[in-house]
Amino acid sequence: MRRIIDLLLPPLRWRVPVVIAAGVLAGLLLLIARLSNAVSYLSNDPRTCVNCHVMAPQYATWQTSSHRRTATCNDCHVPQDNVFRTYLFKASDGMRHAYVFTFRLEPQVIQIKDAGKAAVQENCIRCHTAQVGSTTIGAVTVDAARHGRGHLCWDCHRATPHGTVNSLASAPYARVPRLTPVLPDWMRMRRE
Amino acid sequence: VKTVREAVREKPWLGWVLFAGTVLIVFLAGLFGSSILERRSEQATAFQLVRPIPDWEPRNEVWGQNFPREYESYRATRDTLFASKYGGSVMRDILAEDPRTVILWAGYAFSRDYNQARGHAWAIEDVRRTLRTDVPQPATCWTCKSTDVPRMMAAMGPAEFYKATWASMGPEIVNHIGCQDCHDPKSMNLRITRPALAEAWERQGRKIEEATHQEMRSLVCAQCHVEYYFKGKEEKYLTFPWDQGFSSDAMEQYYDAAGHVDFVHALSKAPILKAQHPDYELYRTGIHAQRGVSCADCHMPYRSEGGVKFTNHWMRSPLASISTSCQVCHRESEDELRRNVEDRQDKVKELLLLAEDALVRAHLEAQYAWSKGATEQEMKEVLQFIRHAQWRWDWVAAANGVGFHSPAEALRTLGTSIQKSQEAHAELVRVLARRGILEPFALPDVSTKEKAQTYIGLDMARLHEAKGRFLQEVVPTWDAGAREREAGYAR
């Protein structure tokens, strides 16, 4: 470790400017972390998912569904069988979402990818074991569906829980939580 | 391996490459940061009004230009065709359906005219039409009827508003219940516009601003769908009697301690409390509230229209929308669910009618006892029993939904009402026995609305005639005044 630092150390007369430049970079990264609510992504709070406004219709429909009482976004959309898989999935899914959102590649109608389908299907069964015991044997699993031998839960339960119509514009005035302001309270102008 | 120091000393241009590399990284990081900022700000602009709404804009149609779906569905509250077993949006003449109520409200304007309310869109029209507003009423009566109320309260202050007379506000209060009652015009967030609810919370040491969104989806309704009274002979200050709790018992204690009397009963002379519609309080004790279901979840379920999903603003009986209201959570068939509701309502109705029979007898027996020379001392306890019995009956009867918001609590409350009427009856039997009257009291024939109203001495023909004159002569001047005032509003 010492050696690596030593390798990177600049010439003596450069020290001060380099320390300042490194500080600027670190400060900028901290600012980005704050702007993007980076810490919230470690949580299980559905509000995190509407950090990006394109998820508002999904949030709004979940909020008015019966699933809101027991299931958060992660409970269905992220594997829950072990903690490493959970965070690996979150990280890879999150990076893809960040990339898509930053480069404005989101489609008008957001559709679930195969990895996401697998996670959701697993989670349907995880909670509804009692109801689906005989049905899973009858091939309502990801594997079965993938090999064309069966179906997924929402092939029939189409409206659960987000409804049957979905697009970026499908819930225009939905009251979803809004981002907390970047500026802390004491810095904001009071209009009074 | 060479250190950076050595590398730069040998090839000074390498230092410049490092510098340029850092510049590039900071530049890209900055770009990324501003991209996040831009996308954050899209959230704010995603919500834009076609036509900005000024503060206190009372006209629902102006709000509606921005929110056509919500507005169109809200207009549907004009529907008067849906009838469930006990309720719906049809106008029901309660006094005719159940003439006992005429006797129970003798001496109070409710005995003249009492209809089951129609939808929100009828609020102004129905309040103008009811025979109850011929009695001089305070402006407080308007509080829950109109989007003009927040406007007037902002201009006058709530205390002054309550002090004014009902009739003096006629030209000001013309837009029926609507958008501004529950929504903030800038953000469309739910907000509380009626001070009484916020004040009641404050007395309980809570701040209404701290309520969650899901709580607000019930609280905006609880601005009006609650028990309230007009505090003070002059002030008529709208107040919720919640300081000791939300149950009928707790409110009864509150009213007894405050010495509040809504009217003295014309037959029995009992100091009566008139219950308003404690829908919110009753609902709070029910299983739906305990499971976190809000008013809007059942009465304003989500619906789809074309490619858009939105909250249906046609607030009405969930029995008219079982699929979107109930079946979101319950997997039984529509018929089954309707039967489940009606079964519970049937049971509440059964006890409700028993409570009424017992109360009617108590009132008439008390009147009979007075006529036989009963003393104030003898009657004091009787009248207190009648007061409490009627309060508890009315607490359930006046609430919407025939007790379905909480069947167990409704039945408990009715049970105590019947018990108190029976206590009054037992005491009255003793009062009469002391005067040698041992025969059971024969009730007069008050089996229809007309007979009952004649029995309590109402001249209905005269009342209807006066109301007809009012509607033809006064109301048009109110509307004309309002039109002139609104013509001056920002277009």
Chai-1 contact restraints between the chains, C-beta under 6 A:
chainA,res_idxA,chainB,res_idxB,connection_type,confidence,min_distance_angstrom,max_distance_angstrom,comment,restraint_id
A,L7,B,T3,contact,1.0,0.0,6.0,A-B,restraint_1
A,L8,B,V4,contact,1.0,0.0,6.0,A-B,restraint_2
A,P10,B,V4,contact,1.0,0.0,6.0,A-B,restraint_3
A,P11,B,R5,contact,1.0,0.0,6.0,A-B,restraint_4
A,P11,B,V8,contact,1.0,0.0,6.0,A-B,restraint_5
A,A21,B,T22,contact,1.0,0.0,6.0,A-B,restraint_6
A,L25,B,V26,contact,1.0,0.0,6.0,A-B,restraint_7
A,L28,B,A29,contact,1.0,0.0,6.0,A-B,restraint_8
A,I32,B,G33,contact,1.0,0.0,6.0,A-B,restraint_9
A,L35,B,G33,contact,1.0,0.0,6.0,A-B,restraint_10
A,L35,B,I36,contact,1.0,0.0,6.0,A-B,restraint_11
A,S36,B,I36,contact,1.0,0.0,6.0,A-B,restraint_12
A,H53,B,E42,contact,1.0,0.0,6.0,A-B,restraint_13
A,H53,B,Q43,contact,1.0,0.0,6.0,A-B,restraint_14
A,H53,B,A46,contact,1.0,0.0,6.0,A-B,restraint_15
A,T64,B,Y302,contact,1.0,0.0,6.0,A-B,restraint_16
A,S66,B,V328,contact,1.0,0.0,6.0,A-B,restraint_17
A,S66,B,C329,contact,1.0,0.0,6.0,A-B,restraint_18
A,T102,B,S35,contact,1.0,0.0,6.0,A-B,restraint_19
A,G163,B,K309,contact,1.0,0.0,6.0,A-B,restraint_20
A,V165,B,S304,contact,1.0,0.0,6.0,A-B,restraint_21
A,V165,B,G307,contact,1.0,0.0,6.0,A-B,restraint_22
A,S167,B,G307,contact,1.0,0.0,6.0,A-B,restraint_23
A,S170,B,G307,contact,1.0,0.0,6.0,A-B,restraint_24
A,S170,B,V308,contact,1.0,0.0,6.0,A-B,restraint_25
A,S170,B,K309,contact,1.0,0.0,6.0,A-B,restraint_26
A,A171,B,K309,contact,1.0,0.0,6.0,A-B,restraint_27
A,L179,B,R40,contact,1.0,0.0,6.0,A-B,restraint_28
